[in-house]
Amino acid sequence: MATLFSAEWMARFQSEWNNEPELSDALAHIGFSSTIAYGIDGEDAPRGVLVIENGKVVKAGAYAGEDMNWDLRASEESWEKWMEKGIGMMGLGMAYTTRKLKFEVGDYGAMIKDPRMAAPFIKSFTVMGRV
């Protein structure tokens, strides 16, 4: 298995993301475009990045200094747990309030209050588990 959030891992994540209608189509429906970085809590920079245009990932790879709209961080153990078991709304709220999931960049409150964004965000953890 590729290293979590490596360029190879992110390329496979791109493919899974774009092939999941509950994620890519749902975000396309609201015109979602963003740059999302993923990494390990405590590391200086994120490891991987997705560039999303109108719901679809158009670029995925190792983080190379891109400006981010979102920078999500957690321990490797937490990422692996969420990828294996998924995460629901309650689990997401607990992960955020206990700081197991950190938003180094991005507004968790705005995202979670909008079901058009929250449901696809939760789905993204399931999609990660397919990588």
C-alpha positions as CSV (number, residue, x, y, z in Angstrom):
1,M,0.0,0.0,0.0
2,A,1.2,3.5,-0.8
3,T,2.2,5.8,2.0
4,L,-0.7,7.8,3.3
5,F,-1.2,11.0,1.3
6,S,1.8,10.4,-0.9
7,A,1.6,11.4,-4.6
8,E,0.6,7.8,-5.5
9,W,-2.0,7.6,-2.8
10,M,-3.5,10.9,-3.7
11,A,-3.7,9.9,-7.4
12,R,-5.7,6.9,-6.4
13,F,-7.9,9.0,-4.1
14,Q,-8.6,11.3,-7.1
15,S,-9.8,8.4,-9.1
16,E,-12.1,7.1,-6.3
17,W,-13.4,10.7,-5.6
18,N,-14.3,11.3,-9.2
19,N,-16.0,7.9,-9.5
20,E,-18.3,8.5,-6.4
21,P,-21.5,10.3,-7.4
22,E,-22.4,11.1,-3.7
23,L,-19.2,13.0,-3.5
24,S,-18.2,14.5,-6.9
25,D,-21.7,14.9,-8.3
26,A,-23.1,16.3,-5.1
27,L,-20.3,18.9,-4.9
28,A,-20.7,19.7,-8.7
29,H,-24.4,20.4,-8.0
30,I,-23.3,23.3,-5.6
31,G,-20.4,24.5,-7.8
32,F,-17.8,23.5,-5.2
33,S,-14.2,24.3,-6.2
34,S,-11.4,24.2,-3.6
35,T,-7.9,23.2,-2.8
36,I,-7.8,20.6,0.0
37,A,-4.7,19.5,1.7
38,Y,-4.3,16.4,4.0
39,G,-1.7,15.7,6.5
40,I,-0.5,14.3,9.8
41,D,-1.0,16.4,13.0
42,G,2.3,17.8,14.2
43,E,4.0,17.8,10.8
44,D,5.1,21.1,9.4
45,A,3.2,20.8,6.1
46,P,0.5,18.7,4.7
47,R,1.5,15.6,2.7
48,G,-1.0,15.6,-0.1
49,V,-3.3,17.9,-1.9
50,L,-6.5,17.8,-4.1
51,V,-7.5,20.6,-6.5
52,I,-11.3,20.4,-7.0
53,E,-13.1,22.2,-9.8
54,N,-16.9,22.0,-9.9
55,G,-16.9,18.9,-7.7
56,K,-14.3,16.9,-9.6
57,V,-10.6,16.5,-8.7
58,V,-8.5,17.9,-11.5
59,K,-5.2,17.6,-9.8
60,A,-3.9,15.4,-7.0
61,G,-0.4,14.8,-5.6
62,A,2.1,15.6,-3.0
63,Y,1.7,19.0,-1.4
64,A,4.0,21.5,-3.1
65,G,3.2,24.8,-1.4
66,E,-0.2,25.4,-3.0
67,D,-2.5,27.9,-1.5
68,M,-5.1,25.9,0.4
69,N,-8.8,26.5,1.2
70,W,-8.7,23.5,3.6
71,D,-5.8,21.8,5.5
72,L,-7.0,18.8,7.4
73,R,-4.8,17.1,10.0
74,A,-5.0,14.1,12.2
75,S,-2.8,11.3,13.5
76,E,-2.1,8.4,11.2
77,E,-4.0,6.2,13.6
78,S,-7.1,8.4,13.4
79,W,-7.0,8.6,9.6
80,E,-6.7,4.8,9.3
81,K,-9.6,4.3,11.7
82,W,-11.9,6.7,9.8
83,M,-10.9,5.2,6.5
84,E,-11.6,1.7,7.8
85,K,-14.9,2.4,9.6
86,G,-16.0,5.7,8.1
87,I,-17.2,8.6,10.2
88,G,-20.7,9.9,10.7
89,M,-21.9,13.4,11.7
90,M,-21.6,12.5,15.4
91,G,-18.1,11.0,15.0
92,L,-17.1,14.0,13.0
93,G,-18.3,16.4,15.7
94,M,-16.5,14.4,18.4
95,A,-13.3,14.2,16.3
96,Y,-13.4,18.0,15.8
97,T,-14.2,18.9,19.5
98,T,-11.6,16.6,20.9
99,R,-9.0,17.9,18.3
100,K,-8.4,14.5,16.8
101,L,-9.3,16.2,13.5
102,K,-7.9,19.7,13.0
103,F,-8.7,22.2,10.4
104,E,-5.4,24.1,10.1
105,V,-7.1,26.1,7.3
106,G,-10.8,26.2,6.6
107,D,-14.0,26.9,8.4
108,Y,-15.4,23.7,10.0
109,G,-18.4,25.6,11.3
110,A,-19.5,26.9,7.9
111,M,-19.0,23.5,6.3
112,I,-20.9,21.4,8.9
113,K,-23.9,23.8,8.9
114,D,-24.4,23.3,5.2
115,P,-25.7,19.8,4.5
116,R,-24.8,20.2,0.9
117,M,-21.2,20.2,2.0
118,A,-21.3,18.2,5.2
119,A,-22.7,15.0,3.6
120,P,-20.0,14.9,0.8
121,F,-17.3,15.7,3.4
122,I,-18.4,12.7,5.4
123,K,-18.5,10.6,2.3
124,S,-14.9,11.5,1.5
125,F,-13.8,9.4,4.5
126,T,-15.5,6.4,3.0
127,V,-13.9,7.1,-0.4
128,M,-10.5,7.3,1.3
129,G,-11.0,3.8,2.6
130,R,-11.2,2.5,-1.0
131,V,-7.6,3.7,-1.8
